[in-house]
């Protein structure tokens, strides 16, 4: 069965997100000691955060690849992450009204991703 375009789009977005996490983690790791020094704290927390970001970036890229192969587990994991992003966006809209557009865009992208993963053609693709 041919992969639906919506699934491909969501997988590409997941890949981009993973790549950005990975890049951010590497930059954070490189700059951890300087950032800690500027903020007057231990570099350990910045280093740990950077390592977590790198690991999550790698996992996100793997999940994106699994989506392209039709993995039901990847679909569920992506749905959970998108639902958390949607909840975070709604919280941002309520708690920090000055970031209105950021919250609206994040919510719209998360909702679009969930919808695209559960269209009729996507359901058929993941059930094959």
N, C-alpha and C positions, 0 to 999 in steps of 0.2 A: 504494500500500500504506500502511496505517495504521502510524504510528510506535509501536513497543512502549513501554509505560509505563516499563520499566526503562531504556531509552535516554533517555527524557525525564528521568528521575530523575538519571541520571549527568550529563546535560548541565546540569541545574540546579545540581547540586553543583559542577561545573566552573565555571559562571558565578559562583557564590558565592565559590569559591576565587579566581578572577580578580579579582573586585571587592574582596575583602579584601587581595589583593596590591597592587592599585592604590591603595586607601585607605592601606594601610601605607606604601607608597612615597611618597605625597604627604605624609603626616605626617612621614616620615623626612626628606624634602627640606626641609620647613619647619623642622624641629628639628635639622638636621644640625650647624649651627654651635654651638648650645647643647650638644648631646650631645657633640660633639668637645671643647668647652671643659671640660665636667665631667670627661671622661675623660683630658684632657691630651694629646690627639692632634690631628692635622690633620683639618680638616673634609672634606677631599677623599675619604677612604675612605667616610665616611658619605654624602656626596653621591652618589658612584658607586653605592653599594649601593642607595640610594633610587631612582636612575634605572633601574638594572637591575630592581628590583622593579616599577616602573611599566611598563616595557616587557614584562616577563613577564606582568604582570596583563592588559595589553591583548591579548597573544598568547593567553593562556588564555581570555579572553572570546570571542575570534574562533574558537578551536577548539571551544568549547562551542556556539556558533552553528552551526558546520559539522557538529557531531554531529547537531543537530536536522534538518539538511538531508540526512543520510545519507552524509556524506563518509567514504569508507574511510580516507583519509589522517588525518582527525581521529580516527577510531577507533584507528588505529595509534599516533598521538601520545599519545592519552589512555591507551592500554594501557601504553605505555612509562613515562609519568609515574606511573601507578598501581603498576606493578611496582617503580619506584624508591622510591615511598612505602612499599610493602610491605617491601622490603629494609631501608629505614631504620627501619621499625617493629620488625622482627626484631632489627636491630642494637641498637636502644634497649632492647629487652627483655633482651638478653644483657649489654650493656655498662653499663646504668644500671638495675639492678633496682628502684630506688626509684620509677621512673616506669612501673611495671607497667601501670596502667590506661591511661595515655596510649598506650603501645605496643600494648596489646591493641585499643583502640578504633581507632587508626590502621591497624593491620593488618587488622582486620575490615572497615573501610570500603573500603580499597584492594582487598581480595579480593572484596568484594561488587560493587564497581564493575567489576572485570574479569569476574566471572561474568555480570553483567547485560549487558555488551557482547557476550557470546558465547553467549547463549541461542539456541535455534532460531529464535525470532521475530526477534531482533536480527540473526542471520546473514542471514535472508531480507531484512530491511529494508536492510541495507548492500549486498546483492548486486543490488538492483533496478536 
